[in-house]
Amino acid sequence: MRAKISTATLDGQRLPIHVESTPYDQHATVHVVLDSARQQTVVIRMRDDFGVTYDSQLPRLGTASRALHIVSELWSAARDQLVVKVTGLAGEEYRLDVSDASQISRVDGGELIKSDAPPRQLLVRMPDGKAGTFVNSAVTVHLAANRPATNSAQ
């Protein structure tokens, strides 16, 4: 939702690009005529692409899920704050992967794990409760202002 599309090219030649925003994401559309006789490359460049994901694993057959569930994601109108509502086992810790963590200015309800290697992660500690029960929590990620566009490849 926060990403800005800067350019689209086909083998280095600029293409017209149309970006359609929905309440949940964005779609970039380009129209190209491809030549089946040679390899061609379409490149779409963007900046300020930020996201939070969780790599959920299915439980073993016959066992109950212990995984975190992302219930909803809500962006502020200015796209400078993302609230991620989750449910997970009481007292457990979970890690969410973060793309482009350099945009994060502060996290409420979680902790950005310091690491030089991507993907960076948010640590989410679920509130205490009855053992084995799922509880709700929310992580609010505050983001720095969008960076100005540059002419260099992003």
QUIFEN-V52276 format. One record per helix or strand. SS is the DSSP state (H for helix, E for strand). FROM is the first residue (numbers start at 0). LEN is the number of residues. Records with the same first field share a line. If there is no record, write none. Layout:
BEGIN
SS: FROM-LEN, FROM-LEN
END
This chain:
BEGIN
E: 3-7, 12-2, 17-4, 25-4, 41-6, 50-3, 68-7, 80-9, 92-7, 103-5, 110-3, 119-6, 133-10
H: 100-3
END
